[in-house]
């Protein structure tokens, strides 16, 4: 069908608006990347706008030379991998159970779980609970903290409810139990939704900062995001007080922070292209059946 002039004009306006929005989102990321590879003097002078000036790896060398940065990176990977496995496992099990009408007290459980989306105990009672359970300053405390998102459980339940009951009945006729049905029938069919939630959990775990700062006191346990926060707070003082022997024309507090941000964000940016293909189907499940 041939478009009218008004439709063509509307499309041009929409594309322009989208292009501007993409620039607004992408340019800060691009600036941080090129600034991390540029000389500190060029960054401070405002010469770094679209491309690298005075290319050097000094900021990255400073980051990797810092005490504890490698340990913090390992901790972040540990919390992300095992935390995501724990979170998605609990989400799948919860969603599967809640999708079954034969579950005794399902309506009450749904009401109880949904209630937590709007109301929680608060920071201090939550911290005291972790303290009572001896989870403060432990890896297990970080893994269990925010292990399940109520919203994701509901999405998972909705996805499982959309699968025909006849498939479960056929599996039962073949002698399969609930766990076998979950693994052999439901999980393959729910793969797009599961992968979408995996990415969300991974990003949340990787960027986890607040409770890691609250619960962890041992520097050997803190993740990269807490180190980044400390770096932003303290690095400027180190350079301003002249307590470093680094060449300030090559590195500065600003470029070191930029390099740390790039290092912290790179893994998630590398993982996203492999999972984003599941988004279109996975994220729309909630609109199909509520």
C-alpha positions in Angstrom: 0.0 0.0 0.0 1.3 3.4 -1.0 1.8 5.8 1.9 0.4 9.2 1.9 2.5 12.3 2.3 1.3 12.8 5.9 2.3 9.2 6.7 5.7 9.7 5.2 6.2 12.9 7.2 5.1 11.1 10.4 7.6 8.3 9.7 10.5 10.8 9.1 9.7 12.6 12.4 9.5 9.2 14.3 12.9 8.1 12.8 14.5 11.4 13.7 13.2 11.2 17.3 14.4 7.6 17.6 17.8 8.6 16.1 18.2 11.4 18.7 17.2 9.1 21.5 19.7 6.5 20.4 22.4 9.2 20.4 21.4 10.3 23.8 21.7 6.8 25.1 24.9 5.7 23.3 27.0 8.8 23.4 27.8 8.7 27.1 28.9 5.1 26.7 31.1 6.0 23.7 32.5 9.0 25.6 33.5 6.9 28.6 35.2 4.4 26.2 37.2 6.9 24.2 38.1 8.9 27.4 39.5 5.8 29.1 42.0 5.4 26.2 42.8 9.1 26.0 45.4 11.2 27.8 44.3 12.9 31.0 45.4 16.3 29.8 43.3 15.9 26.7 40.3 14.8 28.7 40.6 17.7 31.2 41.0 20.2 28.3 37.7 19.0 26.8 39.4 17.9 23.5 37.9 14.3 23.7 34.5 14.5 22.1 34.2 12.0 19.3 37.5 10.2 19.1 40.5 9.2 21.2 43.2 11.8 21.7 46.8 10.9 22.9 46.0 7.2 22.9 47.4 5.3 25.9 46.6 2.4 28.2 47.8 4.1 31.4 44.4 4.2 33.0 43.9 0.5 32.5 47.4 -0.3 33.8 46.5 1.8 36.9 43.3 -0.1 37.4 44.8 -3.6 37.1 47.7 -2.5 39.3 45.4 -1.7 42.2 45.3 -4.0 45.2 42.2 -6.1 45.3 40.8 -5.3 41.9 41.4 -8.9 40.6 39.8 -10.3 43.7 36.8 -8.0 43.4 36.4 -9.0 39.7 36.4 -12.7 40.7 33.9 -12.0 43.5 31.6 -10.2 41.0 31.8 -13.2 38.6 31.1 -15.6 41.5 28.1 -13.7 42.8 26.8 -13.3 39.2 27.1 -16.9 38.1 26.0 -18.7 41.2 23.5 -16.0 42.2 21.9 -16.1 38.8 21.7 -19.9 38.9 20.1 -19.8 42.4 17.7 -17.0 41.3 16.5 -18.6 38.1 16.2 -22.0 39.7 13.9 -20.7 42.5 12.0 -18.6 40.0 11.3 -21.6 37.7 10.3 -23.8 40.7 8.0 -21.1 42.1 6.5 -20.3 38.7 5.9 -24.0 37.9 4.2 -24.7 41.3 2.0 -21.6 41.1 0.9 -22.4 37.6 -0.9 -25.5 38.7 -4.5 -25.2 39.8 -4.1 -28.4 41.8 -1.7 -26.6 44.2 -3.4 -26.5 47.6 -3.8 -22.9 48.8 -2.6 -21.4 45.5 -4.8 -18.3 45.7 -3.5 -17.5 49.2 0.1 -18.1 48.2 -0.3 -15.8 45.2 -1.8 -13.1 47.4 1.1 -13.5 49.9 3.8 -13.4 47.2 2.2 -10.5 45.3 2.0 -8.5 48.6 5.8 -8.4 48.7 5.9 -6.4 45.5 4.5 -3.3 47.3 5.5 -3.9 50.9 8.7 -5.0 52.6 10.1 -5.1 56.1 12.6 -2.2 55.4 16.3 -2.0 55.5 17.0 -2.3 59.2 14.7 -5.3 59.9 16.2 -7.0 56.8 19.7 -6.4 58.0 18.9 -7.7 61.5 17.4 -10.8 59.9 20.6 -11.4 58.0 22.6 -10.8 61.2 20.5 -13.2 63.2 21.0 -15.9 60.5 24.8 -15.2 60.6 24.8 -14.1 56.9 26.5 -10.8 57.4 30.0 -10.6 55.8 29.5 -14.0 54.0 29.2 -15.0 50.4 26.0 -16.9 51.1 24.4 -13.7 52.4 25.0 -12.0 49.1 23.7 -15.0 47.1 20.5 -15.1 49.2 20.0 -11.3 49.2 17.3 -10.6 46.6 17.5 -14.2 45.4 14.0 -14.1 43.9 12.0 -11.3 42.2 8.3 -11.6 42.7 7.6 -10.0 39.4 9.8 -12.6 37.6 8.1 -15.4 39.4 4.7 -14.1 38.1 6.1 -13.9 34.6 7.4 -17.4 34.8 4.0 -18.6 36.1 2.2 -16.9 33.3 4.6 -18.5 30.8 3.9 -22.0 32.2 0.2 -21.4 32.3 0.3 -20.7 28.5 1.5 -24.3 27.9 -1.4 -26.6 27.1 -2.3 -29.1 29.9 -2.6 -31.8 27.3 1.2 -31.9 27.0 1.5 -32.6 30.7 -1.2 -35.3 30.6 0.6 -37.0 27.7 3.9 -37.0 29.7 2.1 -38.5 32.8 0.7 -41.3 30.6 4.3 -42.1 29.8 5.0 -42.4 33.5 6.8 -39.0 34.0 6.6 -37.3 37.4 6.4 -33.6 38.0 10.1 -33.0 38.0 10.6 -34.9 34.7 7.6 -33.0 33.2 9.2 -29.7 34.2 12.6 -30.6 32.8 11.5 -32.4 29.6 8.3 -30.4 28.6 8.1 -27.0 30.3 11.7 -25.8 30.3 12.3 -26.3 26.5 9.0 -24.6 25.7 9.8 -21.7 28.1 13.3 -21.2 26.9 12.8 -17.6 25.6 11.3 -16.5 28.8 13.9 -18.2 30.9 16.8 -16.7 28.9 15.2 -13.3 29.2 15.0 -13.6 33.0 18.5 -15.0 33.2 19.8 -11.8 31.6 17.8 -9.6 33.9 19.1 -11.6 36.9 22.7 -11.4 35.6 22.6 -7.7 35.1 21.0 -7.2 38.6 23.7 -9.4 40.2 26.6 -7.9 38.2 25.5 -4.3 39.2 24.6 -5.3 42.8 26.0 -2.6 45.0 23.8 -1.5 47.9 23.5 -4.7 49.9 27.0 -5.7 49.1 28.2 -2.5 50.7 25.9 -3.0 53.7 26.5 -6.7 54.4 30.2 -7.1 53.5 33.0 -5.8 55.7 35.9 -8.0 54.4 37.7 -6.5 51.4 38.3 -10.0 50.1 34.5 -10.5 49.6 33.4 -7.2 48.1 32.4 -7.1 44.4 33.7 -4.8 41.7 30.8 -2.3 42.0 31.7 -1.5 45.6 35.4 -1.1 44.6 34.2 1.3 41.8 32.3 3.3 44.4 35.3 3.5 46.7 37.5 4.4 43.7 35.2 7.3 42.7 35.2 8.6 46.2 39.0 8.3 46.9 40.8 8.5 43.6 40.3 12.3 43.2 41.9 12.9 46.6 44.9 10.7 45.7 45.6 12.8 42.6 44.7 16.1 44.2 47.1 15.5 47.1 49.9 14.4 44.8 50.2 11.0 46.6 50.8 9.1 43.4 53.8 9.0 41.1 51.7 8.6 37.9 52.2 10.9 35.0 49.2 13.2 35.3 49.3 13.9 31.6 48.6 10.3 30.9 46.2 9.3 33.8 44.0 11.1 36.2 41.2 10.2 38.6 38.7 10.8 35.8 40.4 8.5 33.3 41.0 5.8 35.9 37.3 5.8 36.8 36.3 5.7 33.2 38.6 2.6 32.6 37.1 0.9 35.7 33.5 1.5 34.3 34.5 0.0 31.0 36.0 -3.0 32.7 32.9 -3.4 34.8 30.4 -3.1 32.0 32.2 -5.1 29.3 31.1 -8.6 30.3 27.4 -7.7 30.3 27.8 -6.0 26.9 29.4 -9.1 25.5 26.7 -11.4 26.9 23.7 -9.4 25.7 24.0 -10.2 21.9 23.8 -13.9 22.6 20.5 -13.5 24.7 18.7 -10.6 23.1 17.2 -12.8 20.3 15.0 -14.4 23.0 13.6 -11.0 24.1 10.9 -10.5 21.5 9.1 -13.7 22.5 10.1 -13.9 26.1 9.2 -10.4 27.2 5.8 -10.5 25.5 4.5 -13.5 27.5 2.9 -11.4 30.1 0.7 -9.7 27.4 -0.6 -13.0 26.1 -2.1 -14.5 29.3 -2.4 -12.8 32.7 
